[in-house]
């Protein structure tokens, strides 16, 4: 006869409260009051064949803390009390009894540290209206519209830049790859990127061209964008 292990987590020390966001269940978000943070062992890192590093960590989540029918999945996001968001890379069941696994080990990564995301951008969304001639007018913050993602950690990579002269204006135009720390719900036709390059006080506004979700868990979503004069 197997023992009931469902309440063993109540004896854990040094627990913390986190938020779990599952993008696979309609952006379901729940608060988990008892979770145990840990480090990966050298054996686990070596066994991963380079998939995990010493910067990755684990959160042990009691099954009893989860909403009924919910199991953590890769690509979910765990946010701790310091507002650091960790991406779940892998989930392993532990402490199995007659009722199934009672603890889920989530192996997680902080993308800001792991991928050196030192830039910050705002994703701004326009409000659409029409003028007296019937032409569509886009109004962006701060005059109108909204900012669905503010101070989003990312890495802005310059693909190419050139100096142009148009209508007597001497300006820079270029294309960029913006690697972001999380999956986004964006509209490339109506959204833009507000980016202030490091060392500059003046923001630049990048037009979105395409958005690509990460194809693998250990990759970042990327926005292809253009700076127009």
Number of C-alpha atoms within 10 A of each C-alpha: 5 8 9 14 16 18 11 12 20 10 7 10 10 8 16 14 14 23 18 22 22 21 15 12 10 8 11 12 15 15 15 18 14 19 22 18 15 14 14 16 12 11 8 13 15 12 11 11 9 8 11 19 17 12 12 22 19 21 22 21 25 24 23 14 17 16 11 8 6 12 13 22 19 19 22 25 25 26 17 16 10 7 10 13 23 25 24 27 21 16 18 13 16 16 15 16 14 11 11 14 16 22 22 21 20 25 22 26 24 20 22 19 11 12 17 12 17 12 20 18 23 18 21 24 24 19 16 13 11 10 8 6 6 8 9 11 12 15 17 18 12 9 9 14 16 17 19 14 16 13 13 16 20 23 20 22 13 13 12 11 13 9 11 15 11 9 7 7 9 10 12 13 15 17 20 21 19 22 23 26 22 22 16 16 10 18 13 16 12 16 23 23 23 19 18 16 14 10 6 8 8 9 12 15 19 21 21 24 16 14 20 13 15 16 9 11 14 17 14 20 19 23 23 20 24 22 16 14 15
